[in-house]
Amino acid sequence: MEKKKLWGGRFSRPTEKGIEEFTESISFDKRLYKYDIEGSIAHAKMLSKIGVLKKGELATILRGLEEIGRTIEHEAFLFSIELEDIPMNIEKRLIDKIGPVGEKLHTARSRNDQIALDLKLYLREIIREMNGCIFKFQKAIVDKARTHIDIIIPGYTHLQPAQPVLFSHYLLAYREMLERDRERFLDSLKRVNIMPLGSGAIAGTSFPVDREYVAELLGFSRVTQNSMDAVSDRDFVIEFLADCAILGMHLSRLSEDLILWSSREFGFIELPDEFCTGSSMMPQKKNPDVPELIRGKSGRLYGNLFSLLATMKGLPLTYNRDMQEDKEALFDSIDTLISILGIYPAVISGMIVRKDVTAEAAARGYMWATDVADYLVKKGIPFRTAHEITGKMVAYCIENNKKIETLRISELKAFSNKFEKDLYRILTPQRGVNLRNIVGGTAREAVLKRIKEIEEIQP
């Protein structure tokens, strides 16, 4: 028997089965059920407050909605594609359960403002969950930095050895990126936490709804000020997807470092066995599959953002069915990041750093050059002149296959009479690192101070 559409009064013939399957969103938006029920409860209370619902009717509706919520939680609810989406599925079940009084619930609202509300309630909770996941990852990074405070690695620019840095300083760079990610998500709450319900389909409603009362019940900071904007706005979803894409970019960069560093050519780290796989053909392989997949999934996060931007760019005001495409992109980005953030802390915690390899690498590549130039500046030579002198020293060492620490003082003075024996004291990676004892620098003292600051301000 054909199920009657809740909007079907205008139509004389039923929707074709293939069209129902094409237009449905219940297969993915059913995850919004809790928020749809929460919004409906608040809406019902407001309808009672303004006299649309009697107290007994309100109690019946609330009881019915709560029972439906429990049924869905226990996975005993049969979702129907004929009813298209989560609002219609819940409303139809409510009417079936409590009778005609259930038909009053949709007074003074539209699916347009209802689904916008559902999304905002959902995103508000997800942002807080995302914040917690990022924080746990940050903690794993800071813990690793503290326990590896004395390990030195080469720092790179253009993927060429540049200057020695503490491994902990390197780790804290990603902690800073993640902190910006956290701040972006939390800041986006200001745009999410504006209530659209009461906007109706496009023009508001003729009923004297108390929007501020509903906002207070649902914990929104304020209500939207333009009904047309409220039902057509997906900026808050786009902003969230942009935040996801930036976080994904940071995770991809970290993954790339770990992939490179775990290769034989670098050999700086060994990833935990449980996060790697082998080759079906080559027995010796230990492949960094988890970082590789995380690096690859950043493309999905970008794609989800671009998809919704492309969907929205040509839409006239106000609501258009195209906007149903927002949810799969949103849900996919959320699921992808929650999964990654659930895995990565254990990868960082279980990673082994080969400090003998990193120490040897940090001593190569003429990474003393900047310190030598700075030494000359402190002796009164202009930096550009000092830079040229040091560059000639590097060329001399390369040509003669020598290390600077083996050069005699007479060889040094051939480049500048400012060189003295005290130069040798700065020609070690440890000394080079600890010379940079400033806020944001890589010196051991500076890094330990930053770790302490982070641990004191952690929420």
C-alpha positions as a Markdown table, in Angstrom:
| # | Residue | x | y | z |
|---|---|---|---|---|
| 1 | Met | 0.0 | 0.0 | 0.0 |
| 2 | Glu | 1.4 | 3.4 | -1.0 |
| 3 | Lys | 2.3 | 5.5 | 2.0 |
| 4 | Lys | 0.7 | 8.9 | 2.0 |
| 5 | Lys | 3.2 | 11.8 | 1.8 |
| 6 | Leu | 2.8 | 14.4 | 4.5 |
| 7 | Trp | 3.1 | 17.0 | 1.8 |
| 8 | Gly | 1.0 | 15.1 | -0.7 |
| 9 | Gly | -2.3 | 17.0 | -0.8 |
| 10 | Arg | -1.3 | 18.9 | -3.9 |
| 11 | Phe | -0.5 | 15.7 | -5.9 |
| 12 | Ser | -2.8 | 13.3 | -7.7 |
| 13 | Arg | -0.3 | 10.6 | -8.4 |
| 14 | Pro | 2.4 | 9.0 | -6.2 |
| 15 | Thr | 6.1 | 9.5 | -6.6 |
| 16 | Glu | 7.8 | 6.9 | -8.7 |
| 17 | Lys | 9.9 | 4.4 | -6.7 |
| 18 | Gly | 13.1 | 5.3 | -8.6 |
| 19 | Ile | 12.6 | 9.0 | -7.8 |
| 20 | Glu | 12.0 | 8.2 | -4.1 |
| 21 | Glu | 15.3 | 6.3 | -4.0 |
| 22 | Phe | 17.0 | 9.2 | -5.9 |
| 23 | Thr | 15.7 | 12.0 | -3.6 |
| 24 | Glu | 15.8 | 10.3 | -0.2 |
| 25 | Ser | 18.3 | 11.4 | 2.4 |
| 26 | Ile | 17.2 | 9.2 | 5.3 |
| 27 | Ser | 20.0 | 6.7 | 4.5 |
| 28 | Phe | 22.5 | 9.2 | 5.8 |
| 29 | Asp | 20.6 | 12.0 | 7.7 |
| 30 | Lys | 19.1 | 9.5 | 10.2 |
| 31 | Arg | 22.1 | 10.3 | 12.4 |
| 32 | Leu | 20.4 | 13.6 | 13.1 |
| 33 | Tyr | 17.5 | 11.9 | 14.9 |
| 34 | Lys | 18.5 | 13.0 | 18.4 |
| 35 | Tyr | 18.8 | 16.6 | 17.4 |
| 36 | Asp | 15.5 | 16.5 | 15.4 |
| 37 | Ile | 13.7 | 15.2 | 18.4 |
| 38 | Glu | 15.4 | 17.7 | 20.7 |
| 39 | Gly | 14.3 | 20.6 | 18.4 |
| 40 | Ser | 10.8 | 19.2 | 18.1 |
| 41 | Ile | 10.5 | 19.0 | 21.9 |
| 42 | Ala | 11.5 | 22.7 | 22.3 |
| 43 | His | 9.2 | 23.7 | 19.4 |
| 44 | Ala | 6.3 | 21.8 | 21.0 |
| 45 | Lys | 6.9 | 23.6 | 24.4 |
| 46 | Met | 6.8 | 26.9 | 22.6 |
| 47 | Leu | 3.6 | 26.0 | 20.8 |
| 48 | Ser | 2.1 | 25.3 | 24.2 |
| 49 | Lys | 3.4 | 28.6 | 25.6 |
| 50 | Ile | 1.6 | 30.6 | 22.8 |
| 51 | Gly | -1.6 | 28.5 | 23.1 |
| 52 | Val | -1.4 | 26.4 | 19.9 |
| 53 | Leu | -1.1 | 23.2 | 22.0 |
| 54 | Lys | -3.1 | 22.4 | 25.2 |
| 55 | Lys | -1.1 | 21.1 | 28.1 |
| 56 | Gly | -2.4 | 17.5 | 27.6 |
| 57 | Glu | -1.6 | 17.7 | 23.9 |
| 58 | Leu | 1.9 | 18.8 | 24.8 |
| 59 | Ala | 2.4 | 16.0 | 27.3 |
| 60 | Thr | 1.2 | 13.5 | 24.7 |
| 61 | Ile | 3.6 | 14.9 | 22.0 |
| 62 | Leu | 6.6 | 14.9 | 24.4 |
| 63 | Arg | 5.9 | 11.4 | 25.5 |
| 64 | Gly | 5.6 | 10.2 | 21.9 |
| 65 | Leu | 8.9 | 11.9 | 20.8 |
| 66 | Glu | 10.8 | 10.5 | 23.8 |
| 67 | Glu | 9.5 | 7.0 | 23.0 |
| 68 | Ile | 10.5 | 7.4 | 19.3 |
| 69 | Gly | 14.0 | 8.5 | 20.5 |
| 70 | Arg | 14.4 | 5.3 | 22.6 |
| 71 | Thr | 13.1 | 3.1 | 19.8 |
| 72 | Ile | 15.8 | 4.6 | 17.5 |
| 73 | Glu | 18.5 | 4.2 | 20.1 |
| 74 | His | 17.6 | 0.5 | 20.5 |
| 75 | Glu | 17.8 | 0.2 | 16.7 |
| 76 | Ala | 14.1 | -0.9 | 16.5 |
| 77 | Phe | 13.0 | 1.9 | 14.3 |
| 78 | Leu | 12.2 | 1.1 | 10.7 |
| 79 | Phe | 13.3 | 4.1 | 8.5 |
| 80 | Ser | 11.4 | 4.6 | 5.3 |
| 81 | Ile | 12.8 | 6.1 | 2.1 |
| 82 | Glu | 9.3 | 7.0 | 1.1 |
| 83 | Leu | 9.3 | 9.5 | 3.9 |
| 84 | Glu | 12.5 | 11.0 | 2.5 |
| 85 | Asp | 14.4 | 12.3 | 5.5 |
| 86 | Ile | 14.7 | 12.2 | 9.3 |
| 87 | Pro | 12.1 | 15.0 | 10.1 |
| 88 | Met | 9.4 | 13.3 | 8.0 |
| 89 | Asn | 10.2 | 9.8 | 9.4 |
| 90 | Ile | 9.9 | 11.0 | 12.9 |
| 91 | Glu | 6.8 | 13.2 | 12.3 |
| 92 | Lys | 5.0 | 10.3 | 10.5 |
| 93 | Arg | 5.8 | 7.9 | 13.3 |
| 94 | Leu | 4.6 | 10.4 | 15.9 |
| 95 | Ile | 1.3 | 10.7 | 14.1 |
| 96 | Asp | 0.9 | 7.0 | 13.8 |
| 97 | Lys | 1.7 | 6.6 | 17.5 |
| 98 | Ile | -0.4 | 9.4 | 19.1 |
| 99 | Gly | -3.0 | 10.2 | 16.5 |
| 100 | Pro | -4.2 | 13.5 | 15.1 |
| 101 | Val | -2.6 | 15.6 | 17.9 |
| 102 | Gly | 0.8 | 14.7 | 16.3 |
| 103 | Glu | -0.3 | 16.6 | 13.2 |
| 104 | Lys | -0.2 | 19.8 | 15.2 |
| 105 | Leu | 3.5 | 19.6 | 15.9 |
| 106 | His | 4.5 | 21.1 | 12.5 |
| 107 | Thr | 2.6 | 24.3 | 13.1 |
| 108 | Ala | 4.7 | 27.4 | 12.5 |
| 109 | Arg | 7.7 | 25.5 | 11.1 |
| 110 | Ser | 9.0 | 24.1 | 7.8 |
| 111 | Arg | 11.4 | 21.4 | 7.0 |
| 112 | Asn | 13.6 | 24.2 | 5.7 |
| 113 | Asp | 14.2 | 25.8 | 9.2 |
| 114 | Gln | 13.8 | 22.4 | 10.9 |
| 115 | Ile | 16.8 | 20.8 | 9.1 |
| 116 | Ala | 18.9 | 23.9 | 9.5 |
| 117 | Leu | 18.2 | 23.6 | 13.3 |
| 118 | Asp | 19.0 | 19.9 | 13.3 |
| 119 | Leu | 22.4 | 20.6 | 11.6 |
| 120 | Lys | 23.3 | 23.3 | 14.0 |
| 121 | Leu | 22.4 | 21.3 | 17.0 |
| 122 | Tyr | 24.5 | 18.4 | 15.6 |
| 123 | Leu | 27.5 | 20.5 | 14.6 |
| 124 | Arg | 27.5 | 22.2 | 18.0 |
| 125 | Glu | 28.0 | 18.8 | 19.7 |
| 126 | Ile | 30.5 | 17.6 | 17.0 |
| 127 | Ile | 32.7 | 20.7 | 17.4 |
| 128 | Arg | 33.0 | 20.0 | 21.1 |
| 129 | Glu | 33.9 | 16.4 | 20.4 |
| 130 | Met | 36.4 | 17.5 | 17.8 |
| 131 | Asn | 38.0 | 19.8 | 20.3 |
| 132 | Gly | 38.4 | 17.0 | 22.8 |
| 133 | Cys | 40.0 | 14.7 | 20.1 |
| 134 | Ile | 42.5 | 17.4 | 19.1 |
| 135 | Phe | 43.3 | 18.0 | 22.7 |
| 136 | Lys | 44.1 | 14.3 | 23.3 |
| 137 | Phe | 46.4 | 14.4 | 20.3 |
| 138 | Gln | 48.1 | 17.5 | 21.5 |
| 139 | Lys | 48.7 | 15.8 | 24.9 |
| 140 | Ala | 50.4 | 12.8 | 23.2 |
| 141 | Ile | 52.6 | 15.2 | 21.3 |
| 142 | Val | 53.6 | 17.2 | 24.4 |
| 143 | Asp | 54.3 | 14.0 | 26.4 |
| 144 | Lys | 56.5 | 12.7 | 23.6 |
| 145 | Ala | 58.3 | 16.0 | 23.4 |
| 146 | Arg | 59.1 | 16.0 | 27.2 |
| 147 | Thr | 60.4 | 12.4 | 27.2 |
| 148 | His | 62.6 | 13.2 | 24.1 |
| 149 | Ile | 63.9 | 16.6 | 25.2 |
| 150 | Asp | 67.5 | 15.9 | 24.4 |
| 151 | Ile | 67.2 | 14.4 | 21.0 |
| 152 | Ile | 68.6 | 16.6 | 18.1 |
| 153 | Ile | 67.5 | 16.2 | 14.5 |
| 154 | Pro | 68.3 | 18.1 | 11.3 |
| 155 | Gly | 65.9 | 20.9 | 10.6 |
| 156 | Tyr | 65.0 | 21.2 | 6.9 |
| 157 | Thr | 64.1 | 24.0 | 4.5 |
| 158 | His | 63.5 | 23.0 | 0.9 |
| 159 | Leu | 64.1 | 19.5 | 2.2 |
| 160 | Gln | 67.8 | 20.4 | 2.5 |
| 161 | Pro | 69.6 | 20.3 | 5.9 |
| 162 | Ala | 69.3 | 23.8 | 7.4 |
| 163 | Gln | 69.9 | 24.0 | 11.1 |
| 164 | Pro | 69.9 | 21.5 | 14.0 |
| 165 | Val | 66.8 | 21.5 | 16.1 |
| 166 | Leu | 65.4 | 19.6 | 19.1 |
| 167 | Phe | 63.1 | 16.8 | 18.1 |
| 168 | Ser | 60.8 | 18.1 | 20.8 |
| 169 | His | 60.8 | 21.5 | 19.2 |
| 170 | Tyr | 59.7 | 19.9 | 15.9 |
| 171 | Leu | 56.9 | 18.0 | 17.7 |
| 172 | Leu | 55.7 | 21.2 | 19.3 |
| 173 | Ala | 55.4 | 22.8 | 15.9 |
| 174 | Tyr | 52.6 | 20.4 | 15.2 |
| 175 | Arg | 51.1 | 21.1 | 18.6 |
| 176 | Glu | 50.9 | 24.8 | 17.6 |
| 177 | Met | 49.2 | 23.9 | 14.3 |
| 178 | Leu | 46.7 | 21.8 | 16.2 |
| 179 | Glu | 46.0 | 24.6 | 18.6 |
| 180 | Arg | 45.1 | 26.9 | 15.7 |
| 181 | Asp | 42.8 | 24.1 | 14.5 |
| 182 | Arg | 41.1 | 23.9 | 17.9 |
| 183 | Glu | 40.7 | 27.7 | 18.0 |
| 184 | Arg | 39.2 | 27.7 | 14.5 |
| 185 | Phe | 36.6 | 25.0 | 15.5 |
| 186 | Leu | 35.7 | 26.7 | 18.7 |
| 187 | Asp | 35.5 | 30.1 | 17.0 |
| 188 | Ser | 33.1 | 28.7 | 14.5 |
| 189 | Leu | 30.7 | 27.9 | 17.3 |
| 190 | Lys | 29.8 | 31.6 | 17.2 |
| 191 | Arg | 28.3 | 31.2 | 13.8 |
| 192 | Val | 26.8 | 27.8 | 14.5 |
| 193 | Asn | 25.1 | 28.8 | 17.8 |
| 194 | Ile | 22.5 | 31.1 | 16.1 |
| 195 | Met | 19.0 | 29.5 | 16.1 |
| 196 | Pro | 17.1 | 29.4 | 12.7 |
| 197 | Leu | 13.8 | 27.9 | 13.9 |
| 198 | Gly | 10.9 | 30.3 | 13.3 |
| 199 | Ser | 12.1 | 31.2 | 9.9 |
| 200 | Gly | 9.5 | 28.9 | 8.3 |
| 201 | Ala | 10.0 | 28.0 | 4.7 |
| 202 | Ile | 11.1 | 31.4 | 3.6 |
| 203 | Ala | 9.2 | 34.3 | 5.1 |
| 204 | Gly | 8.8 | 33.4 | 8.8 |
| 205 | Thr | 5.4 | 32.5 | 10.2 |
| 206 | Ser | 2.1 | 34.2 | 11.0 |
| 207 | Phe | 1.9 | 32.6 | 14.4 |
| 208 | Pro | 3.2 | 34.7 | 17.3 |
| 209 | Val | 6.1 | 32.3 | 18.0 |
| 210 | Asp | 8.5 | 33.0 | 20.8 |
| 211 | Arg | 11.9 | 32.4 | 19.1 |
| 212 | Glu | 13.9 | 33.6 | 22.1 |
| 213 | Tyr | 12.2 | 31.1 | 24.3 |
| 214 | Val | 13.1 | 28.2 | 22.0 |
| 215 | Ala | 16.6 | 29.5 | 21.7 |
| 216 | Glu | 16.9 | 29.5 | 25.5 |
| 217 | Leu | 15.5 | 26.0 | 25.7 |
| 218 | Leu | 18.1 | 24.7 | 23.2 |
| 219 | Gly | 21.0 | 26.7 | 24.5 |
| 220 | Phe | 21.5 | 29.1 | 21.5 |
| 221 | Ser | 23.1 | 32.4 | 22.1 |
| 222 | Arg | 20.7 | 34.3 | 19.8 |
| 223 | Val | 18.3 | 33.9 | 16.9 |
| 224 | Thr | 18.7 | 34.6 | 13.2 |
| 225 | Gln | 17.5 | 38.0 | 12.0 |
| 226 | Asn | 16.5 | 37.2 | 8.4 |
| 227 | Ser | 14.2 | 34.3 | 7.5 |
| 228 | Met | 15.5 | 34.1 | 3.9 |
| 229 | Asp | 19.1 | 34.0 | 5.0 |
| 230 | Ala | 18.4 | 31.5 | 7.8 |
| 231 | Val | 16.9 | 28.8 | 5.6 |
| 232 | Ser | 19.4 | 29.2 | 2.7 |
| 233 | Asp | 22.5 | 29.5 | 4.9 |
| 234 | Arg | 25.1 | 26.8 | 4.8 |
| 235 | Asp | 28.0 | 29.1 | 5.6 |
| 236 | Phe | 28.4 | 27.4 | 9.0 |
| 237 | Val | 28.8 | 24.0 | 7.3 |
| 238 | Ile | 31.2 | 25.4 | 4.7 |
| 239 | Glu | 33.3 | 27.0 | 7.5 |
| 240 | Phe | 33.4 | 23.7 | 9.4 |
| 241 | Leu | 34.5 | 21.8 | 6.3 |
| 242 | Ala | 37.2 | 24.5 | 5.8 |
| 243 | Asp | 38.4 | 23.9 | 9.3 |
| 244 | Cys | 38.4 | 20.2 | 8.7 |
| 245 | Ala | 40.4 | 20.7 | 5.5 |
| 246 | Ile | 43.0 | 22.8 | 7.2 |
| 247 | Leu | 43.3 | 20.2 | 10.0 |
| 248 | Gly | 43.6 | 17.5 | 7.4 |
| 249 | Met | 46.4 | 19.4 | 5.7 |
| 250 | His | 48.3 | 19.6 | 9.0 |
| 251 | Leu | 47.8 | 15.9 | 9.6 |
| 252 | Ser | 49.0 | 15.2 | 6.1 |
| 253 | Arg | 52.2 | 17.2 | 6.6 |
| 254 | Leu | 52.9 | 15.3 | 9.8 |
| 255 | Ser | 52.3 | 12.0 | 7.9 |
| 256 | Glu | 54.7 | 13.0 | 5.2 |
| 257 | Asp | 57.4 | 13.6 | 7.7 |
| 258 | Leu | 56.8 | 10.3 | 9.4 |
| 259 | Ile | 56.8 | 8.5 | 6.0 |
| 260 | Leu | 60.1 | 10.0 | 5.0 |
| 261 | Trp | 61.7 | 9.6 | 8.4 |
| 262 | Ser | 60.8 | 5.9 | 8.6 |
| 263 | Ser | 62.4 | 5.2 | 5.3 |
| 264 | Arg | 65.8 | 3.5 | 5.1 |
| 265 | Glu | 67.2 | 6.7 | 3.5 |
| 266 | Phe | 66.4 | 8.7 | 6.6 |
| 267 | Gly | 66.1 | 6.0 | 9.3 |
| 268 | Phe | 65.2 | 8.6 | 12.0 |
| 269 | Ile | 62.2 | 6.7 | 13.4 |
| 270 | Glu | 60.6 | 3.4 | 13.5 |
| 271 | Leu | 56.8 | 3.3 | 13.5 |
| 272 | Pro | 55.0 | 0.8 | 15.8 |
| 273 | Asp | 54.4 | -2.6 | 14.1 |
| 274 | Glu | 50.6 | -2.4 | 14.8 |
| 275 | Phe | 50.3 | 0.7 | 12.6 |
| 276 | Cys | 52.2 | -0.7 | 9.6 |
| 277 | Thr | 51.7 | -3.5 | 7.1 |
| 278 | Gly | 53.9 | -5.8 | 5.0 |
| 279 | Ser | 54.1 | -6.6 | 1.4 |
| 280 | Ser | 52.3 | -9.6 | -0.2 |
| 281 | Met | 55.4 | -10.2 | -2.3 |
| 282 | Met | 58.4 | -8.7 | -0.6 |
| 283 | Pro | 59.0 | -10.2 | 2.8 |
| 284 | Gln | 61.4 | -7.4 | 4.0 |
| 285 | Lys | 58.9 | -4.6 | 3.7 |
| 286 | Lys | 57.4 | -2.6 | 6.6 |
| 287 | Asn | 55.1 | -0.1 | 5.0 |
| 288 | Pro | 53.9 | 3.0 | 6.8 |
| 289 | Asp | 50.3 | 2.5 | 5.7 |
| 290 | Val | 48.5 | 4.4 | 8.4 |
| 291 | Pro | 50.4 | 7.7 | 7.7 |
| 292 | Glu | 50.0 | 7.1 | 4.0 |
| 293 | Leu | 46.3 | 6.7 | 4.3 |
| 294 | Ile | 46.0 | 9.8 | 6.5 |
| 295 | Arg | 47.9 | 11.7 | 3.9 |
| 296 | Gly | 45.6 | 10.4 | 1.3 |
| 297 | Lys | 42.4 | 11.2 | 3.2 |
| 298 | Ser | 43.3 | 14.9 | 3.2 |
| 299 | Gly | 42.2 | 14.8 | -0.4 |
| 300 | Arg | 38.7 | 13.7 | 0.7 |
| 301 | Leu | 38.5 | 16.5 | 3.2 |
| 302 | Tyr | 39.4 | 19.1 | 0.5 |
| 303 | Gly | 36.9 | 17.4 | -1.9 |
| 304 | Asn | 34.1 | 17.7 | 0.6 |
| 305 | Leu | 34.8 | 21.4 | 1.1 |
| 306 | Phe | 35.0 | 22.1 | -2.7 |
| 307 | Ser | 31.9 | 20.0 | -3.3 |
| 308 | Leu | 29.7 | 22.2 | -1.0 |
| 309 | Leu | 31.2 | 25.4 | -2.3 |
| 310 | Ala | 30.5 | 24.4 | -5.8 |
| 311 | Thr | 26.9 | 23.3 | -4.9 |
| 312 | Met | 26.1 | 26.6 | -3.2 |
| 313 | Lys | 27.8 | 29.0 | -5.6 |
| 314 | Gly | 24.9 | 29.2 | -8.1 |
| 315 | Leu | 21.9 | 28.9 | -5.9 |
| 316 | Pro | 19.3 | 31.6 | -5.9 |
| 317 | Leu | 17.6 | 32.5 | -2.6 |
| 318 | Thr | 16.3 | 30.7 | -0.7 |
| 319 | Tyr | 16.2 | 26.9 | -0.1 |
| 320 | Asn | 16.9 | 24.6 | -3.0 |
| 321 | Arg | 17.0 | 20.8 | -2.9 |
| 322 | Asp | 20.6 | 20.9 | -4.0 |
| 323 | Met | 21.4 | 21.8 | -0.4 |
| 324 | Gln | 20.6 | 18.2 | 0.6 |
| 325 | Glu | 24.1 | 17.5 | -0.7 |
| 326 | Asp | 25.6 | 19.2 | 2.3 |
| 327 | Lys | 25.1 | 16.3 | 4.7 |
| 328 | Glu | 27.1 | 13.5 | 3.1 |
| 329 | Ala | 30.1 | 15.8 | 2.7 |
| 330 | Leu | 29.8 | 17.0 | 6.2 |
| 331 | Phe | 29.3 | 13.5 | 7.7 |
| 332 | Asp | 32.2 | 12.1 | 5.7 |
| 333 | Ser | 34.6 | 14.8 | 6.9 |
| 334 | Ile | 33.6 | 14.3 | 10.5 |
| 335 | Asp | 33.9 | 10.5 | 10.4 |
| 336 | Thr | 37.3 | 10.8 | 8.6 |
| 337 | Leu | 38.8 | 13.1 | 11.2 |
| 338 | Ile | 37.4 | 11.5 | 14.3 |
| 339 | Ser | 38.9 | 8.2 | 13.0 |
| 340 | Ile | 42.3 | 9.8 | 12.3 |
| 341 | Leu | 42.4 | 11.6 | 15.6 |
| 342 | Gly | 41.5 | 8.4 | 17.4 |
| 343 | Ile | 44.5 | 6.6 | 15.9 |
| 344 | Tyr | 47.3 | 9.2 | 15.7 |
| 345 | Pro | 48.0 | 9.7 | 19.5 |
| 346 | Ala | 49.0 | 6.0 | 19.7 |
| 347 | Val | 51.2 | 6.3 | 16.6 |
| 348 | Ile | 53.1 | 9.2 | 18.2 |
| 349 | Ser | 53.3 | 7.6 | 21.6 |
| 350 | Gly | 54.6 | 4.3 | 20.2 |
| 351 | Met | 57.1 | 5.8 | 17.7 |
| 352 | Ile | 60.7 | 5.0 | 18.4 |
| 353 | Val | 63.3 | 7.7 | 17.6 |
| 354 | Arg | 66.8 | 6.5 | 16.7 |
| 355 | Lys | 68.7 | 9.2 | 18.4 |
| 356 | Asp | 72.1 | 7.9 | 17.2 |
| 357 | Val | 70.9 | 8.3 | 13.6 |
| 358 | Thr | 69.4 | 11.7 | 14.2 |
| 359 | Ala | 72.5 | 12.9 | 16.0 |
| 360 | Glu | 74.8 | 11.8 | 13.2 |
| 361 | Ala | 72.5 | 13.4 | 10.6 |
| 362 | Ala | 72.4 | 16.7 | 12.6 |
| 363 | Ala | 76.2 | 16.9 | 12.5 |
| 364 | Arg | 76.3 | 16.7 | 8.7 |
| 365 | Gly | 75.3 | 19.1 | 6.0 |
| 366 | Tyr | 77.4 | 22.2 | 7.1 |
| 367 | Met | 74.6 | 23.2 | 9.5 |
| 368 | Trp | 77.1 | 25.2 | 11.5 |
| 369 | Ala | 77.2 | 27.8 | 8.8 |
| 370 | Thr | 74.6 | 30.2 | 10.2 |
| 371 | Asp | 76.3 | 30.0 | 13.6 |
| 372 | Val | 79.6 | 30.9 | 12.1 |
| 373 | Ala | 78.1 | 33.9 | 10.3 |
| 374 | Asp | 76.5 | 35.0 | 13.5 |
| 375 | Tyr | 79.9 | 34.6 | 15.3 |
| 376 | Leu | 81.5 | 37.0 | 12.8 |
| 377 | Val | 78.7 | 39.5 | 13.2 |
| 378 | Lys | 79.2 | 39.5 | 16.9 |
| 379 | Lys | 82.9 | 40.3 | 16.2 |
| 380 | Gly | 81.8 | 43.4 | 14.3 |
| 381 | Ile | 81.5 | 42.2 | 10.7 |
| 382 | Pro | 78.3 | 43.2 | 8.8 |
| 383 | Phe | 76.0 | 40.2 | 8.3 |
| 384 | Arg | 76.1 | 40.2 | 4.5 |
| 385 | Thr | 79.9 | 40.1 | 4.6 |
| 386 | Ala | 79.9 | 37.4 | 7.2 |
| 387 | His | 77.4 | 35.5 | 5.1 |
| 388 | Glu | 79.8 | 35.6 | 2.1 |
| 389 | Ile | 82.9 | 34.6 | 4.2 |
| 390 | Thr | 81.0 | 31.7 | 5.6 |
| 391 | Gly | 79.8 | 30.6 | 2.2 |
| 392 | Lys | 83.4 | 30.5 | 1.0 |
| 393 | Met | 84.3 | 28.4 | 4.0 |
| 394 | Val | 81.6 | 25.9 | 3.1 |
| 395 | Ala | 82.8 | 25.7 | -0.5 |
| 396 | Tyr | 86.4 | 25.2 | 0.8 |
| 397 | Cys | 85.3 | 22.3 | 3.1 |
| 398 | Ile | 83.3 | 20.7 | 0.3 |
| 399 | Glu | 86.2 | 21.0 | -2.2 |
| 400 | Asn | 88.7 | 19.6 | 0.3 |
| 401 | Asn | 86.4 | 17.1 | 1.9 |
| 402 | Lys | 87.0 | 18.6 | 5.4 |
| 403 | Lys | 84.9 | 19.3 | 8.4 |
| 404 | Ile | 85.1 | 22.7 | 9.9 |
| 405 | Glu | 86.0 | 21.4 | 13.3 |
| 406 | Thr | 89.2 | 19.9 | 11.9 |
| 407 | Leu | 90.3 | 23.1 | 10.3 |
| 408 | Arg | 93.4 | 24.7 | 11.8 |
| 409 | Ile | 93.2 | 28.2 | 13.2 |
| 410 | Ser | 95.5 | 29.3 | 10.4 |
| 411 | Glu | 93.0 | 28.0 | 7.8 |
| 412 | Leu | 90.2 | 29.8 | 9.5 |
| 413 | Lys | 92.1 | 33.1 | 9.6 |
| 414 | Ala | 92.6 | 32.8 | 5.8 |
| 415 | Phe | 88.9 | 33.6 | 5.6 |
| 416 | Ser | 88.8 | 36.3 | 8.4 |
| 417 | Asn | 91.3 | 37.5 | 11.0 |
| 418 | Lys | 88.3 | 37.7 | 13.4 |
| 419 | Phe | 88.3 | 33.9 | 13.9 |
| 420 | Glu | 89.7 | 32.7 | 17.2 |
| 421 | Lys | 89.8 | 29.4 | 19.0 |
| 422 | Asp | 86.5 | 30.2 | 20.8 |
| 423 | Leu | 84.9 | 29.4 | 17.4 |
| 424 | Tyr | 85.3 | 25.7 | 18.1 |
| 425 | Arg | 83.1 | 25.9 | 21.1 |
| 426 | Ile | 80.0 | 26.6 | 19.0 |
| 427 | Leu | 80.7 | 24.0 | 16.3 |
| 428 | Thr | 78.4 | 21.2 | 17.7 |
| 429 | Pro | 74.7 | 20.6 | 17.1 |
| 430 | Gln | 74.1 | 20.8 | 20.9 |
| 431 | Arg | 75.7 | 24.2 | 21.1 |
| 432 | Gly | 74.0 | 25.4 | 17.9 |
| 433 | Val | 70.6 | 24.4 | 19.4 |
| 434 | Asn | 71.2 | 26.0 | 22.7 |
| 435 | Leu | 72.4 | 29.3 | 21.2 |
| 436 | Arg | 68.7 | 29.9 | 20.3 |
| 437 | Asn | 67.4 | 30.5 | 23.7 |
| 438 | Ile | 64.6 | 32.9 | 22.9 |
| 439 | Val | 60.8 | 32.7 | 23.0 |
| 440 | Gly | 59.9 | 30.3 | 20.2 |
| 441 | Gly | 63.5 | 29.1 | 19.8 |
| 442 | Thr | 64.8 | 25.5 | 19.8 |
| 443 | Ala | 67.1 | 25.8 | 22.8 |
| 444 | Arg | 66.5 | 23.1 | 25.5 |
| 445 | Glu | 65.6 | 25.7 | 28.1 |
| 446 | Ala | 63.2 | 27.5 | 25.8 |
| 447 | Val | 61.5 | 24.2 | 24.8 |
| 448 | Leu | 61.2 | 23.1 | 28.4 |
| 449 | Lys | 59.7 | 26.4 | 29.3 |
| 450 | Arg | 57.1 | 26.1 | 26.5 |
| 451 | Ile | 56.2 | 22.6 | 27.5 |
| 452 | Lys | 55.6 | 23.8 | 31.1 |
| 453 | Glu | 53.5 | 26.7 | 29.8 |
| 454 | Ile | 51.4 | 24.3 | 27.7 |
| 455 | Glu | 50.8 | 21.9 | 30.5 |
| 456 | Glu | 49.7 | 24.8 | 32.8 |
| 457 | Ile | 47.2 | 26.2 | 30.2 |
| 458 | Gln | 45.8 | 22.8 | 29.1 |
| 459 | Pro | 42.0 | 22.8 | 29.5 |
